[in-house]
Amino acid sequence: MSDLVKDLVGTWNVVFKQYRWTYTFTAGGAVTWRDIWDGQTGTGRWELSGGKIAIIWRNSETKESWNLPINPDNQSGNIDANYASGQSTATKDKARFDAVSPEGQQDAFACWAACLAWYTRALPDVQTASQQSIIAMSNPKTWASNGSISLNGIMSISLPNVFLNRSRIGTGQLEPCIRAKPFPLLIAFASGPMGGHVNVIHRFDEHAGSVIAMEPWFPDPTTNPNYSFDGTVFSNNSTGDPFKFTGKHVSRPLGYYTSKPLSGQFVIGYNAKYSGTF
């Protein structure tokens, strides 16, 4: 993902005269809008055109563009519509990461690598790393014979230009941590057929008591009768092809995580450069 796309992808708060909208851009070129006053919504697409970002709304004659380079703190643009014309401004909602496409783990044990790879795509000014390169960076001594990585391995793996603070915390510390919103938050917990699992929590809804997380184990191969697990790989019973995880952003109750300590604790990781400390 290019730096321009990483800077653009996400949710923005847009101000234009008396109008207020939220725009959400995806890496694939789609964009949606929502009017914060009346809740109306719409869809469109974005593209690089004439040294600017052109925004083309579906079923609309409005002409809109954003200037380059993208400035998350004070983005300028121009709108020419039948109801008004002039300059618009926008600020990026840095706490929203659901527009960053999820990352499916490459195999049954690579949830941690998928989460770290997604982490590098979600943060705007760090070097993007693939799951394969992250696995290659890990210490072989932290690997088990079945291909899983130890908690010490998760604690020690480093990423280029990512200041990832990691801690082992007790069961009573996780909820206050999530409520402090040091997002995106890497979490290792007890879940799934492998016993231990890793997600990235990136949003918390105080009113609903729920979180949004990047789940690399999706779809679930254990529910697909066409695939079998040999202790290392899920393979198609007919072709032998490995199962393909796509990943998904999921909404879950906060208790889903707080009730699943791994040997009585959680491993968490967060980027202090963006989220501060809790």
Summary of the structure (lengths in Angstrom):
residues: 278
radius of gyration: 20.7
end to end distance: 30.2
largest distance: 65.1
contacts: 822
relative contact order: 0.14
helix: 20%
strand: 38%
